[in-house]
Amino acid sequence: MKFLQKFEFSEDQLQYLDDNAAAKILEALETNKKLVSANMKYLMDLGVKNYREIFLEYYDLFLLDNSNFMEIFNKYDREDLVDKLEKNPTIIEYL
């Protein structure tokens, strides 16, 4: 999961992921690191500052095809979405 370091994940956050995600998910994240990185970059480009927190709770979401991932977020007003995600990242479950 070293590729996540370029997204400023700390060692503690990487350890948390390793401790809490199933081995199959970790393998899928590593195998699809370009896709995961593209989806992470998209959230960052939207202006979502707590993207690491979102990833650590909803890592399987980042395995979605990039166009499907973007569609989830493009349905909403950008500023409003970013504000809501920063205040309550769990709303991602309802998008």
C-alpha positions as CSV (number, residue, x, y, z in Angstrom):
1,M,0.0,0.0,0.0
2,K,3.0,2.2,-0.3
3,F,1.4,4.0,-3.3
4,L,-0.9,5.7,-0.8
5,Q,2.0,7.6,0.7
6,K,1.9,9.9,-2.4
7,F,-1.5,11.0,-1.1
8,E,0.0,11.9,2.3
9,F,-1.3,8.8,4.2
10,S,0.6,8.4,7.4
11,E,2.1,5.2,8.6
12,D,-0.6,4.9,11.3
13,Q,-3.3,5.3,8.6
14,L,-1.7,2.7,6.4
15,Q,-1.5,0.4,9.5
16,Y,-5.2,1.0,10.2
17,L,-6.1,0.0,6.7
18,D,-3.9,-3.1,6.9
19,D,-5.5,-4.0,10.3
20,N,-9.1,-3.4,9.2
21,A,-9.5,-4.4,5.5
22,A,-9.8,-7.9,4.4
23,A,-6.8,-9.4,2.6
24,K,-8.8,-9.7,-0.6
25,I,-9.6,-6.0,-0.5
26,L,-6.0,-5.1,0.2
27,E,-4.9,-7.2,-2.7
28,A,-7.6,-5.6,-5.0
29,L,-6.5,-2.1,-3.9
30,E,-2.8,-2.9,-4.7
31,T,-3.7,-4.6,-8.0
32,N,-5.8,-1.6,-9.0
33,K,-3.6,1.1,-7.7
34,K,-3.9,3.2,-10.8
35,L,-7.7,3.2,-10.6
36,V,-7.6,3.8,-6.8
37,S,-5.2,6.7,-7.4
38,A,-7.3,8.2,-10.2
39,N,-10.4,8.1,-7.9
40,M,-8.4,9.6,-5.0
41,K,-7.1,12.4,-7.3
42,Y,-10.6,13.1,-8.4
43,L,-11.8,13.7,-4.8
44,M,-8.8,15.8,-4.1
45,D,-9.4,17.9,-7.3
46,L,-13.0,18.4,-6.2
47,G,-11.6,20.0,-3.1
48,V,-12.4,17.3,-0.5
49,K,-9.8,17.8,2.2
50,N,-10.7,14.8,4.3
51,Y,-10.3,12.3,1.4
52,R,-8.0,10.1,3.5
53,E,-10.7,9.7,6.2
54,I,-13.2,8.8,3.5
55,F,-10.9,6.3,1.9
56,L,-10.1,4.6,5.2
57,E,-13.8,4.0,5.9
58,Y,-15.0,3.4,2.3
59,Y,-11.9,1.9,0.6
60,D,-14.0,-0.4,-1.5
61,L,-15.7,2.6,-3.2
62,F,-12.4,3.5,-4.7
63,L,-12.4,0.3,-6.7
64,L,-15.3,1.5,-8.8
65,D,-14.5,2.3,-12.4
66,N,-13.4,5.9,-12.6
67,S,-16.4,7.1,-14.7
68,N,-18.8,5.5,-12.3
69,F,-17.0,7.0,-9.3
70,M,-17.2,10.4,-10.9
71,E,-20.9,10.0,-11.7
72,I,-21.6,9.5,-8.0
73,F,-20.2,12.9,-7.1
74,N,-21.1,14.9,-10.3
75,K,-24.8,14.7,-9.5
76,Y,-24.4,17.3,-6.8
77,D,-23.4,20.9,-6.5
78,R,-19.6,20.8,-6.0
79,E,-19.3,23.3,-3.2
80,D,-22.3,21.9,-1.3
81,L,-21.0,18.4,-1.7
82,V,-17.5,19.2,-0.5
83,D,-18.9,21.1,2.5
84,K,-21.2,18.2,3.5
85,L,-18.5,15.6,3.1
86,E,-16.1,17.6,5.3
87,K,-18.8,18.0,8.0
88,N,-20.1,14.4,7.8
89,P,-18.2,11.9,5.6
90,T,-20.7,9.2,6.3
91,I,-23.1,10.9,3.9
92,I,-21.1,9.1,1.2
93,E,-23.2,6.1,1.9
94,Y,-26.3,7.9,0.6
95,L,-24.9,9.4,-2.6
